[in-house]
């Protein structure tokens, strides 16, 4: 038996997807978003070091399957963050994949259309946005 006959027996097809570098180049991080990320990281470091007396709370959603709903949630969370910002720093954290899921939907990156079409490249692009 040759390697061809024994390797990759369960692979139905292959598609090349963009590398992280290619994806970042195609969809660069806007300057204001980068500034927000860097500023928030500094704030969290200060809280952990005891230099900032606020607390931070990390909130979901656990995973995203509807980008529009996730953006609406983020807007609402931002409004709340402004109201409580003198005492609490709110951090939205979510996943675009479900690494511990062994059966069922594997997450937005793997199947953004929720139909087992596995448009991974499209899922990566939408998640990056």
Order of alpha helices (4+ residues) and beta strands (2+ residues): alpha-alpha-alpha-beta-alpha-beta-alpha
